[in-house]
């Protein structure tokens, strides 16, 4: 901490000089202004960028200064200042110039044309105009081969990223997240309890990053791109660069304010013909109303009154409870950032506050983020120091995941009972819930009496020092720390269904990750040749300490909290992990058209210390810019071929190679009082022979630009195979363990990615940029181990599961199916009910094969607009909501009830002789056949629309305290242009965890977000 404060004081230091301001405009050779052009003082880090009108202003301290003007696709110019105070510059177009720079592994900046692998990048425009609470949500539709999954639980919800399919069967398919060169934790704290009160989704690591602080995001897809990050990057890398204050003129202040409203997207269309009851009769007593909550009663048109759950006579009519349940969510986000830039140092301090009231009653989420980062130079600019510290506090009330009682109880509430009646959820005499009995709780009791509270405090810090011995030789050392303190408390009051005697739980956890690395770099250029060599070492330490306590059976309602129940169960979960690494890279270049990259890394993991703790993986990539040496048509501006090969290893979780002892969670009576006992802490067979998983991949690609870079095409083919999968398999009961951890099988991903981008219109007043992204991926399980027929990735509380089976696609959905004759007709039993095949069969696949994205950006004078679409094809989803709707008589498919005659209304044949069942019995039996409720999950969605007005810069010519302002409107997740599902949202996912895709289990409605954004620069 002492060193940190010293660094902060250094960052704050700056020298005061006599300065004067140079102003001007940067234009193209056709007279059009160039917004975003760079102006740098040569030999320093001091610089600025032009505004939307191409105007700039920059302070200099020496008349001998030289300004460097540059813009992508144009020739740079250097102009000596001398006595000039106004410098207008015209940059000439250079169709052969392609000096795009991207951030690659370990924070190394490279020219994009030199890369032999695929890197996708998104700038801050994706986050600034329509700020999502979780910035990863803004990537949907913008990057080829990158799939964004979300629980949809509002501002606090988790979001996961899958790059080029699922590679590992154990579910660890998330990429590595790197912020400003430091890997961070993306751990998710959640509890998927599907009983009353449900589970909570407290977000993952990325949900705590404020969109206002992000400058750009780069996604490294292939193994060649990620090999330098080691075993944690086996699934790709998401690299985030935050704003640093560079480019600011002196001291500036940026203020951003965003307000959004969220409306529930409801797609269900349930039947409104029949009401509550049983076998065609409406309830005639209070007990009948409580016992029979399904919609199997009389027609609404035939009955005026019925006896409700309170024993009162009520109107027998339909209420649209689902639409009436959700409220309008409101989110406000405010950010203020102070930037200070001198000749030798930069400083940025930022504070963000986000407050959300969710669409469900009594749900809240708050987040405060305080960040300070900066850099300085010393020792004649040979020493570069960079530092950053960020504090994030998140707190929430009742943030829920998909399959919660709120959705189950909402579905279980008869549609002839208005929700307004249920708002009086507590009996004033007994204090117990008012509802429908012991199994179906009052939804408002769960919202206002059952409570889930959590609080997270997170501190992320980094410090970096780089010393330049010469222009060619430098050394860098870097330290990063990410620590999260998590506290969750849940209470189920006495009388809550499933927990009649009450229940309370508390979870306290500390998650810590520390990364230290150092790198020596040497770069040398000759007349035709050049090379760069990097050699380094790294250490990663992770530590997780979790304490849980569960209490049940409370005798005193006023003392319902952890530690006061008659039955107490506690758990301790502690683990540590370390990876030591060495790495090296070499880049060779020839005449700016031929590039060769070689890298190697070796990791030593503490989790594999008994068998193979050391594992080595190399990578090789090459880039050939053929337009630099070949005669090509004038319409071909740029052409590059690229190829790469790499092998990346991956370790496992701690304590899987040895037996270990743990504390029993149950308190046992003894002479010294109640205390837990020790014992073997796992039902898993330890495996001392575990080897690291290995993922070998290759990639071929081509980059083309046409018509002076107005049209571009990027195509890539990739093929990867992950072998030695580390998976958990069930063991025979005689083994004395529940399961074992083994190396088993191989999974392959192969696919094609294409990005087509163009500037169809480019005039003085109007510009249109468009980009179309396409990705096709085949994800196949090549093999498992002998004796293992499948691995279970995800299970529902019914018969449906998502599995990996050898020789088949990854993520097969398994479930029950109809028994049919040779002609495909459904067979009925002697009672007239559908027959079910023995065992489980494949009824779908959880993952999309094709993903499309279309991004359009428009600029007309001072107006700018963005339109983003997202589409996915080829996957299926099992809907437990639809199955429940059949079981309870809500589904429109159950309407054919009158005039029932031996099954003639349902296309089937009888298997045997017997009497037919009633429509209620028939449809309830259908609800148990999973095949009936699998749907095509394909869709075409409007992801984002925004429009922003930027006040003309000339309005601020005489306003010294303000540099600019803009205001905009936006909408996110507007809805679907087309979808294949009827009553459910195809993007609804029960869990972002492994295999959770492809299963919809009573998910809460996803929101459409409408917002207003205001930006002011001082």
BELRAUR-V159305 format. One record per residue. N is the residue number from 1. RES is the residue in one letter. OMEGA is omega in whole degrees, -180 to 180 (none if undefined). Layout:
n = <N;N>
res = <RES;RES>
omega = <OMEGA;OMEGA>
//
This chain:
n = <1;2;3;4;5;6;7;8;9;10;11;12;13;14;15;16;17;18;19;20;21;22;23;24;25;26;27;28;29;30;31;32;33;34;35;36;37;38;39;40;41;42;43;44;45;46;47;48;49;50;51;52;53;54;55;56;57;58;59;60;61;62;63;64;65;66;67;68;69;70;71;72;73;74;75;76;77;78;79;80;81;82;83;84;85;86;87;88;89;90;91;92;93;94;95;96;97;98;99;100;101;102;103;104;105;106;107;108;109;110;111;112;113;114;115;116;117;118;119;120;121;122;123;124;125;126;127;128;129;130;131;132;133;134;135;136;137;138;139;140;141;142;143;144;145;146;147;148;149;150;151;152;153;154;155;156;157;158;159;160;161;162;163;164;165;166;167;168;169;170;171;172;173;174;175;176;177;178;179;180;181;182;183;184;185;186;187;188;189;190;191;192;193;194;195;196;197;198;199;200;201;202;203;204;205;206;207;208;209;210;211;212;213;214;215;216;217;218;219;220;221;222;223;224;225;226;227;228;229;230;231;232;233;234;235;236;237;238;239;240;241;242;243;244;245;246;247;248;249;250;251;252;253;254;255;256;257;258;259;260;261;262;263;264;265;266;267;268;269;270;271;272;273;274;275;276;277;278;279;280;281;282;283;284;285;286;287;288;289;290;291;292;293;294;295;296;297;298;299;300;301;302;303;304;305;306;307;308;309;310;311;312;313;314;315;316;317;318;319;320;321;322;323;324;325;326;327;328;329;330;331;332;333;334;335;336;337;338;339;340;341;342;343;344;345;346;347;348;349;350;351;352;353;354;355;356;357;358;359;360;361;362;363;364;365;366;367;368;369;370;371;372;373;374;375;376;377;378;379;380;381;382;383;384;385;386;387;388;389;390;391;392;393;394;395;396;397;398;399;400;401;402;403;404;405;406;407;408;409;410;411;412;413;414;415;416;417;418;419;420;421;422;423;424;425;426;427;428;429;430;431;432;433;434;435;436;437;438;439;440;441;442;443;444;445;446;447;448;449;450;451;452;453;454;455;456;457;458;459;460;461;462;463;464;465;466;467;468;469;470;471;472;473;474;475;476;477;478;479;480;481;482;483;484;485;486;487;488;489;490;491;492;493;494;495;496;497;498;499;500;501;502;503;504;505;506;507;508;509;510;511;512;513;514;515;516;517;518;519;520;521;522;523;524;525;526;527;528;529;530;531;532;533;534;535;536;537;538;539;540;541;542;543;544;545;546;547;548;549;550;551;552;553;554;555;556;557;558;559;560;561;562;563;564;565;566;567;568;569;570;571;572;573;574;575;576;577;578;579;580;581;582;583;584;585;586;587;588;589;590;591;592;593;594;595;596;597;598;599;600;601;602;603;604;605;606;607;608;609;610;611;612;613;614;615;616;617;618;619;620;621;622;623;624;625;626;627;628;629;630;631;632;633;634;635;636;637;638;639;640;641;642;643;644;645;646;647;648;649;650;651;652;653;654;655;656;657;658;659;660;661;662;663;664;665;666;667;668;669;670;671;672;673;674;675;676;677;678;679;680;681;682;683;684;685;686;687;688;689;690;691;692;693;694;695;696;697;698;699;700;701;702;703;704;705;706;707;708;709;710;711;712;713;714;715;716;717;718;719;720;721;722;723;724;725;726;727;728;729;730;731;732;733;734;735;736;737;738;739;740;741;742;743;744;745;746;747;748;749;750;751;752;753;754;755;756;757;758;759;760;761;762;763;764;765;766;767;768;769;770;771;772;773;774;775;776;777;778;779;780;781;782;783;784;785;786;787;788;789;790;791;792;793;794;795;796;797;798;799;800;801;802;803;804;805;806;807;808;809;810;811;812;813;814;815;816;817;818;819;820;821;822;823;824;825;826;827;828;829;830;831;832;833;834;835;836;837;838;839;840;841;842;843;844;845;846;847;848;849;850;851;852;853;854;855;856;857;858;859;860;861;862;863;864;865;866;867;868;869;870;871;872;873;874;875;876;877;878;879;880;881;882;883;884;885;886;887;888;889;890;891;892;893;894;895;896;897;898;899;900;901;902;903;904;905;906;907;908;909;910;911;912;913;914;915;916;917;918;919;920;921;922;923;924;925;926;927;928;929;930;931;932;933;934;935;936;937;938;939;940;941;942;943;944;945;946;947;948;949;950;951;952;953;954;955;956;957;958;959;960;961;962;963;964;965;966;967;968;969;970;971;972;973;974;975;976;977;978;979;980;981;982;983;984;985;986;987;988;989;990;991;992;993;994;995;996;997;998;999;1000;1001;1002;1003;1004;1005;1006;1007;1008;1009;1010;1011;1012;1013;1014;1015;1016;1017;1018>
res = <X;X;X;X;X;X;X;X;X;X;X;X;X;X;X;X;X;X;X;X;X;X;X;X;X;X;X;X;X;X;X;X;X;X;X;X;X;X;X;X;X;X;X;X;X;X;X;X;X;X;X;X;X;X;X;X;X;X;X;X;X;X;X;X;X;X;X;X;X;X;X;X;X;X;X;X;X;X;X;X;X;X;X;X;X;X;X;X;X;X;X;X;X;X;X;X;X;X;X;X;X;X;X;X;X;X;X;X;X;X;X;X;X;X;X;X;X;X;X;X;X;X;X;X;X;X;X;X;X;X;X;X;X;X;X;X;X;X;X;X;X;X;X;X;X;X;X;X;X;X;X;X;X;X;X;X;X;X;X;X;X;X;X;X;X;X;X;X;X;X;X;X;X;X;X;X;X;X;X;X;X;X;X;X;X;X;X;X;X;X;X;X;X;X;X;X;X;X;X;X;X;X;X;X;X;X;X;X;X;X;X;X;X;X;X;X;X;X;X;X;X;X;X;X;X;X;X;X;X;X;X;X;X;X;X;X;X;X;X;X;X;X;X;X;X;X;X;X;X;X;X;X;X;X;X;X;X;X;X;X;X;X;X;X;X;X;X;X;X;X;X;X;X;X;X;X;X;X;X;X;X;X;X;X;X;X;X;X;X;X;X;X;X;X;X;X;X;X;X;X;X;X;X;X;X;X;X;X;X;X;X;X;X;X;X;X;X;X;X;X;X;X;X;X;X;X;X;X;X;X;X;X;X;X;X;X;X;X;X;X;X;X;X;X;X;X;X;X;X;X;X;X;X;X;X;X;X;X;X;X;X;X;X;X;X;X;X;X;X;X;X;X;X;X;X;X;X;X;X;X;X;X;X;X;X;X;X;X;X;X;X;X;X;X;X;X;X;X;X;X;X;X;X;X;X;X;X;X;X;X;X;X;X;X;X;X;X;X;X;X;X;X;X;X;X;X;X;X;X;X;X;X;X;X;X;X;X;X;X;X;X;X;X;X;X;X;X;X;X;X;X;X;X;X;X;X;X;X;X;X;X;X;X;X;X;X;X;X;X;X;X;X;X;X;X;X;X;X;X;X;X;X;X;X;X;X;X;X;X;X;X;X;X;X;X;X;X;X;X;X;X;X;X;X;X;X;X;X;X;X;X;X;X;X;X;X;X;X;X;X;X;X;X;X;X;X;X;X;X;X;X;X;X;X;X;X;X;X;X;X;X;X;X;X;X;X;X;X;X;X;X;X;X;X;X;X;X;X;X;X;X;X;X;X;X;X;X;X;X;X;X;X;X;X;X;X;X;X;X;X;X;X;X;X;X;X;X;X;X;X;X;X;X;X;X;X;X;X;X;X;X;X;X;X;X;X;X;X;X;X;X;X;X;X;X;X;X;X;X;X;X;X;X;X;X;X;X;X;X;X;X;X;X;X;X;X;X;X;X;X;X;X;X;X;X;X;X;X;X;X;X;X;X;X;X;X;X;X;X;X;X;X;X;X;X;X;X;X;X;X;X;X;X;X;X;X;X;X;X;X;X;X;X;X;X;X;X;X;X;X;X;X;X;X;X;X;X;X;X;X;X;X;X;X;X;X;X;X;X;X;X;X;X;X;X;X;X;X;X;X;X;X;X;X;X;X;X;X;X;X;X;X;X;X;X;X;X;X;X;X;X;X;X;X;X;X;X;X;X;X;X;X;X;X;X;X;X;X;X;X;X;X;X;X;X;X;X;X;X;X;X;X;X;X;X;X;X;X;X;X;X;X;X;X;X;X;X;X;X;X;X;X;X;X;X;X;X;X;X;X;X;X;X;X;X;X;X;X;X;X;X;X;X;X;X;X;X;X;X;X;X;X;X;X;X;X;X;X;X;X;X;X;X;X;X;X;X;X;X;X;X;X;X;X;X;X;X;X;X;X;X;X;X;X;X;X;X;X;X;X;X;X;X;X;X;X;X;X;X;X;X;X;X;X;X;X;X;X;X;X;X;X;X;X;X;X;X;X;X;X;X;X;X;X;X;X;X;X;X;X;X;X;X;X;X;X;X;X;X;X;X;X;X;X;X;X;X;X;X;X;X;X;X;X;X;X;X;X;X;X;X;X;X;X;X;X;X;X;X;X;X;X;X;X;X;X;X;X;X;X;X;X;X;X;X;X;X;X;X;X;X;X;X;X;X;X;X;X;X;X;X;X;X;X;X;X;X;X;X;X;X;X;X;X;X;X;X;X;X;X;X;X;X;X;X;X;X;X;X;X;X;X;X;X;X;X;X;X;X;X;X;X;X;X;X;X;X;X>
omega = <180;178;-180;179;177;179;180;179;178;-179;-179;-176;177;-178;179;179;173;-174;169;-171;173;178;178;-180;177;-177;172;-176;174;175;-179;177;179;177;179;176;-177;173;-178;171;-173;178;179;174;-177;-179;179;177;179;177;-176;178;-180;-178;179;171;-178;-180;177;-178;-174;178;178;-178;175;179;178;-179;-178;177;-176;180;-179;178;179;177;173;-178;176;-174;-177;-179;-176;174;176;-180;174;-172;172;-180;179;180;177;-175;-179;-176;177;-174;178;-180;179;177;-179;-175;-180;178;-179;178;-177;169;-177;-178;-178;-174;177;-179;-173;173;178;-175;176;-180;-175;178;179;-175;-171;-172;-179;-171;173;-180;173;-172;180;178;-178;-179;-177;177;-174;-175;179;177;-179;-178;180;177;-178;172;178;-175;171;-173;-176;-171;178;175;178;-179;174;-178;177;172;-178;-178;-173;-176;-180;175;-178;-176;176;175;172;178;-177;180;180;176;-177;174;179;177;175;-177;177;175;-179;180;-172;176;-176;174;-176;-178;171;178;178;171;-177;176;174;-173;-177;180;179;179;-179;-179;-179;-177;-174;176;175;177;174;179;176;-170;-173;-179;178;-179;-170;-172;-177;178;173;-169;-178;-177;-178;-179;-179;-177;171;-176;-177;174;-179;-179;-173;-177;179;179;179;-179;-177;178;179;179;175;178;177;177;-179;175;-180;169;-178;176;-178;173;-177;-177;-179;178;-176;-179;180;-178;-177;-180;-178;176;-175;177;173;-178;175;179;179;178;179;-179;177;179;179;-176;-173;-177;177;-178;-179;-177;-177;172;177;-177;-177;-175;179;-176;174;178;-174;-175;177;-176;-179;176;-177;179;-179;-176;-176;173;179;-173;-176;177;-178;-176;-173;175;175;178;-179;178;174;180;179;-180;172;-179;177;-179;177;-176;174;-179;-172;-177;174;179;175;175;-174;174;178;175;177;178;-177;166;-170;180;175;179;174;173;-177;176;179;178;175;-178;178;-175;172;176;-178;180;177;177;180;177;180;177;178;-179;178;179;179;179;179;172;-177;176;-179;173;178;176;-175;172;173;170;-169;171;-167;-171;-178;176;179;177;180;-180;176;177;-179;178;-179;-178;174;176;180;-180;179;177;-176;179;171;-167;-175;176;-176;-178;-175;-176;-179;-177;173;-178;-170;176;-170;-173;-177;-172;173;-174;-179;171;180;-178;-172;180;172;-176;172;-180;174;178;177;171;-175;177;176;-179;175;175;-178;176;178;179;179;178;176;175;-176;-172;180;175;-178;171;-173;179;177;-180;180;-175;-179;175;-172;178;179;177;179;180;173;-174;176;-180;179;176;-175;178;-173;-179;176;179;177;178;176;178;174;-177;173;179;-175;174;179;179;176;176;177;-176;174;-175;176;-178;-179;177;174;-177;-179;-174;173;178;176;179;175;177;-177;178;-177;173;176;176;175;178;-180;-178;-176;177;180;175;180;178;177;178;178;178;-179;-179;-178;-177;179;176;-177;179;-176;177;178;179;-178;176;-179;-180;175;179;-178;174;179;-179;178;172;173;-173;165;-177;175;176;175;177;179;-178;-178;176;175;176;-179;-176;177;179;175;177;178;178;174;179;170;-175;178;-177;-180;-170;-177;-175;-176;-177;-178;175;-171;175;-180;173;-179;178;-178;179;-179;179;-171;179;178;-174;-177;173;-178;179;-180;-177;177;-176;-173;176;-178;170;-180;178;180;174;180;173;-177;179;179;-179;-176;179;179;169;177;-178;-178;169;175;-177;-178;179;176;-177;-176;178;-179;180;178;-177;-179;-178;-180;-180;177;178;180;178;178;-168;-178;173;-176;178;177;-178;-179;-176;179;176;179;169;179;179;179;-176;171;-175;173;-178;177;175;-179;174;-175;171;180;176;178;-179;-179;179;177;-178;179;169;-180;177;-179;178;179;-178;-178;180;176;-172;177;179;179;178;178;180;-178;-179;-179;177;179;-176;-179;176;-176;167;-175;162;-177;178;-178;170;177;-177;-180;175;178;174;178;-178;-173;170;-176;-179;180;-179;-178;-174;-175;176;176;175;-180;179;178;-179;179;177;175;-177;172;-176;-171;174;-177;-178;168;179;-177;179;179;-176;179;173;179;180;-176;179;172;176;174;-177;-176;176;175;-170;170;-178;-177;179;-177;178;175;176;177;177;-179;178;-180;-177;176;168;-175;173;-176;-180;179;179;179;180;176;177;-176;177;177;-179;-178;177;-176;175;176;176;-179;-179;175;-179;178;176;-169;-169;178;176;-175;175;179;174;-180;-178;178;177;-178;174;177;-176;-178;179;173;-178;178;179;-176;174;-177;-179;178;-178;169;179;177;177;172;-177;174;175;179;179;178;179;174;-176;-177;177;179;-172;178;177;179;-174;-176;-175;-176;179;180;-175;172;174;-177;-180;-180;-176;-177;172;-178;173;-176;-179;178;-179;179;178;177;177;-179;180;-179;-177;177;175;176;-178;-180;-179;-170;-179;-177;-169;173;-174;172;-177;-179;179;169;-171;170;-173;-175;170;175;176;-174;175;179;179;-179;-176;-179;177;-175;-180;-179;179;-172;-173;-177;-179;-177;179;177;178;-177;174;180;173;177;179;-175;-179;-172;168;177;174;-176;-180;-178;-170;-178;176;-177;177;-180;-178;-179;-176;174;180;-177;176;-180;174;180;180;176;-173;177;-177;173;-178;174;-175;160;-172;175;-175;176;-178;178;179;178;180;179;none>
//
